[in-house]
Amino acid sequence: MTTSIPRGALQGVKVIDLSRVLGGPYCSQALADHGAEVIKLEPPAGDETRGWGPPFEGDTASYFRGINRNKKGLVVDLGQAEGLDLLMRLLEDADVLLENFKPGTLERWGIGYAEVLAERFPRLIHCSVSGFGADGPLGGLPGYDAAIQAMAGLMSVNGEAQGGPLRVGLPVVDMVTGLNALAGILLALHERERSGRGQSVDITLYDCGISLLHPHLPNYFGSGRVTPRSGNAHPNIAPYDSYRTGGEPIFLAVGNDRQFARLCEHLGAEALLGDPRFADNGSRSVHREALKAALEGYLAGHDGPPLAEALIRLGVPCGAVATVDQVIAHPHTLHRGMLVELGDYRGIASPVKLSRTPAQYRSPPPALGEHSRELLDGLGLDAVCIDDLVRRGVVRG
């Protein structure tokens, strides 16, 4: 008996992906992992992240390879009329157009969503990812992750209490923008089942950066005060911080009184349970410095990793601080299937686990223009025509 490969949840959905760098490609890779057909259109020079190395794998940066699997690659010069014509032909049976051009670019090319695409392709979902949107005081300006981290307040709440603002050590704004674009596209696809009509999805890095300011904005709304940076400590919860031990440090994330009691009992620190300064979370937060000093006195007799293992098995949220190489070697990382290997390609797997239609990993990221001829042939162009387009630089293949 042969076992059929399960259909991806988005099988049958066709996405034309004009985006590059991170937010858009992060979104389209998630769509592709779950079965969507994603055609990635790149300009003749390619997505700029192909050069964002070292490290390089062949002539392509690992950065690009991390967010572009399961896609077919087509190189088209959209600055030429024939290139735009090819795009319009690809859109004839597409469900989604994803792009992160500077606002107004499609309009300048004569294919704006409201003016042209919505009328010509009424079921098409157009998702625009930009820095700030098309209008308003910052409308049309370019946006990059780090600049938005600064402008949206994320850097102001990140860093040591006595230090300066720090960028979060990963492109969190770009990635959450990609996830919000994914959510917006899925919402629009769902609504289309009812209305039969597509719509435009407007996602900006600025909005997404602000959306991450929990609990800092709610705290400001409630108190009227801008809270200072607190390093690894949580502004609302204690003990919720990194702590020194007799060996490697650990991170405690104790969210309620029951967990605090278990922590103290395991450390032989029952005396802390009777101290009114630590009676509940509100009191512990007010007296967090005294609590940290007291806990580190008890922790000095332990090493971090074995202690963290023991505590988490007691129901106390806790973790040793792991490096990237330790994360990929951890047995639970392997158990959860969080690594993908396709030939010489290795990547991070989808964190979305569907029981009947799981994510699938069909192909590594495409070489520049790898599928150009295949895709143009699918549009009905013959070999002579394709050769002519390649010769004149309209496409690369």
N, C-alpha and C positions, 0 to 999 in steps of 0.2 A: 504493500500500500504506500502510495506517495503522499506526503504531507504538503499541502499547499501553503505557500508563503502568505501570511495575513496581509490584507490590504491596509495600507496606511490610512489613518483617519481622514487625511486630506487628499486621498487619491482622486484624480479627476479635476483637481483645482490647478489651473495654469497661471503661473506668476511670471510676469516680465519684470526683471529686476535691473533697474538702471542705477542702483545705489552703489556707493563705494565707501571705503574706509571701514567704519565699525557698526554704527547704529543700524543702518539698513541691512548690510550683509548678515549681521547677527540675527535679525528678524527673519530674513529669507532662508538662512540655514535651518532655523527652527521649523519653518514651513516645509522645507524640503525633507527634513528628517522624518516628518510625519506624513510623507507621501505626495506632497504637491510637486508638480513639475515646475522647476525653477530654471528659467533661461536668464543667465547673467550677461547683460550687454556691457561691454567695456569700450572705452575710447581706444584709438590706436595705440596710445602709450600705455594702456592698461590701468587698472585700479592702482592708485599710488601706493597702497600697502604692499604690493608685490615687491617694492624696494625698501620696505621698512625693516631692515636687518642691519647687522647680523643678529641672529643666525639665519643662514639661507639653506634651503634644501634644493640643490641644483641651482637654478637661477631665480628661485622664488622664495621670498621671506617666509619664515615660519609664521609670522603674524598673519599673513594672508591665508595660509593653509589652515589656520585655526578656525576660520569662520566662513569658509566657502565650499564645503563638501556638498555632495549630492546635487550639484548644479551643473548645467551645461553652459559652456562658455562660447560666446559669440562676440567678435569685435566688429563694431560698426561706427563709422564716423557720422555722428548725428549733426555735425556742422554742414554736411552736404545734403542737398535735397533728396538724393536717392537713398541716403542713409535714413532720413526721416520716413521716406516711403516704405522702407523695409520694416521700420518700427511699427508703422500703422498696419502693415499686413500681419505682423506678429500679434497685434492687439485684437484682430478680428475674432479670435476664439479664446482670448485670454479672460481670466476672471479678475486678476489683480495687476495693477501697475504700481510698482514701488520705486520711488526716486527720492534723492536728497540733493537735488540741484538748488542753487540759489533761487529763492522765490522770484517768479517772473520769467524764468528760463523757458518753460514750456510755452508761455504766452508769446515770448519773443520769437520762438520757432513757429508760431502759428498753430500750435496744438494745445492751447490751454484747456484745462479740464472743463470749466464751466462753458467756455465758448465753443469748443469743438468736441472733445472726447465724450462728454456726457451725452451729447446729441447723437454722435455717430455710434457710440458703444454704450447704450443705456444701461446695460447690466454690469459695466466695468466698475470695479472699486479702485479708486486712485488713492494711494497713501503717500503723502508728502512729509518727509522728515527734514527739518531745517533747524537753524540755530534759534531763531526768535519768531518765526512766522513771517507773513507777508506785509503786515502793517503794524501800526503802533510806533511808539518812540524808538524802538530798536528794530523795527520791521525791516527785513531784507538784509540785515547784517550777518556776516559769517559767524559761526559758532563752533568751537572745539571743546572737547570734554574739559580740559583743565581750566580754560577760561570760564566756562559755565560753572565749574565747581567754585571758582572764586566769586563770580557774580551772583550766584544763587544762594550763597551763604554756607555752602558745605565746608569750605576751608575754614571758615570762622569758628566752627564747632569741632574741628578736628585738630588734634595736636596736644602736646603736654600743657598742663596748667600754666607753667612758667615760661613756655616757649611761644613761638609765633604760629600763625595759621599754617596748616599743612594740607597739601593735596592728598586725597585718599589714594592709596598705592595701587589702584587699578582703575580703569576707565569706567567708573560706576555710572556716570551720567549717560555715556554712550550706550552701555548695556541695558540700563533700565529704559532708555528711549527705544531700543530695539524691542524690548519686551512689551512696552506700551503700544508700539506699532503693530506687533503681533496681535495683541488684544483687540486693537481697533479694527484690524482686518478681519479677525474672526467674528467680532460683533457685526460688522457690516455684511459679511457673508451670511450670518444667521438671519439678519433682518431682511436680506434679499430674498430669502425663502418665502417670506410673507408678502413682500411688496413687488418682487420681480425687478427691482431697480437697484442700481449701484449708487454709490455716493463717494464723496471725498473725505478722507481721514487726515486731519491736520495734527501732526505730532511735532513738538519742538523740544530741543534740549533744555531750553530755559524752563519751560513748564515742568518737565520731568525732573530737573534738578530741584526745583522748589517742592515738588511732591515728595521728595525724600526727607524733608525736614521734620520728621517725627522722631522724638517728641518735642523738638526744640520750638517749633511754632506753636503747638498747643500749650506748652509751658509759658511762652511769651503771652499768648492770649489770656491765660489764666492769671498771670502775675504782673504783667506789664514790665518785666525785667528781662534783659538779655543775659542769659546764663553764660558764665565764663567757660572756657575750654576745660575739660576734666580728664584729659589723657585717655587712659583705657577705662576709666570709671564711668558708670551710667549716671546721668543726672538725677534719676528718680528712684534708683534701687540700690540697696547695699545689703550684704557684700556682693558687688558686681564689678569686678576689677581684676587686674593681674596682681598676683601675690608672690613674694619671694618665699622659697622653701630652702631646705638645706642643700638642694641640688638645682635642678632645672625649675624655672618658674611655672606656675599654673594660672589658669583663668577660672575664677569662680563666678557663676551666674545664678546666684541664689535669689529666687523670685518670691518666696513665701516663707512664713514662719515654720512650717513643717520641715522644709528643706534646711532652714537654718538650724533647727534642733538636731537633725540628723548629722549635719556637718560638725556641730559642737560635740555631740556624743562620740563620733568617730575619732575626733582629735583629743578626747579627754578634756574638753573645754566647757564642761557643764556649768562652770562658774559664770560664763558669759550669759547663760540663759536666765540667770537670776538678776542680772544687772539691768535696771530700768532704762538705761541708755540704749539698750539693744532689745527692748521688749517687743517691738514691731518694726515694720519696714520704715515707717515715718521717723521713728526715733533713731533707727540705725542710720538712715540717710543724714540726719542732722549731726550725728556723732560718728560719721564715717571714718575720720582720721584716727580717732581713738580705737575704733573697731578694727581698722586695718593693722594698727600697731599690735593690738592684742592677738589677732589671728596669726600674724607673721611670727609671733613668739611661739605659738604652738606648732606652726608649720615648719619651723627650723629643724625639727627632728625628722623630717620626711624628705624624700626625693620626689620631684614633680610627677613624672610619668606614672609610676606605680600608684601614687596617691590619687591622681586623677582617675585612673582606672577603677580603683576601689570606691571612690566617692560616687562616680556616675552609676556604678552598679548598685549603690545604695539609694539612688534616686536624687542625688545632689548634682545638678548640672555643672559640669566641670570639664576642663580639657587642658592637656599639655599643649604648648605652642609648637606646632609642627611646621617643618619646612616643606617646600613644594615636592622635593624628592621623597620625603617621608609620606606625604599624602598619597602619591601614586603607588607606593609600595604597601600601603595599609590594606590588610585583608578585607576590611569592610568596603573600601573603594572598589576592590575587585568583585566582591560579592554583589554590590549594587550595579555592576556593569557600567561603571562610569568612565571606562576607557574604551576607545574605538581603535581597532587596527585593521587597515585595509592595505595589504602589501607593505610598502614602506611608509604608509601614512599612519600617524598616530594622532588622536585628537580626544577632546572631552566629549563624552556622550551626552545625550539629552537627559535632563533630570526629570522629564515628564514620563511617567510609567503608566501606560494604558494597558489594561488587562487583555483586551481582544485585538487591539490594533497598535502594537508597540511601534516605537520609532525604528526606522530601518536605515542602514548605512550601506548605500549602494555603490558610491563612487567617490574617489578622492577629489579634492579641489581641481578644477580644470586648468590646464596650461592655457596661456594666452591665445585665444581664438581656436581652442582645440576642437570645438564642435561647429565651427562656422559653416563649413561645407555641408555637414549633415543637416543642420537646421535650415539653411537656404534651400537645399534640395527638398526638404519637407514643405517649403513654401511654393514648390513647383518650378523653381528656377533650374534651367539646364546647366550642364557643365560649362558650356561656352559663355553663358551669361555670368556665371559665378567667377570664371577666370577673368572676365573683363572687369568685374567689380573689384576683384583683388588687385588687378594691374593698376587700376585708377585710384586705389587707396580708399575706396568706399568701405570695404570690409578687409579683414585679414584672416587668412586661413591657409 
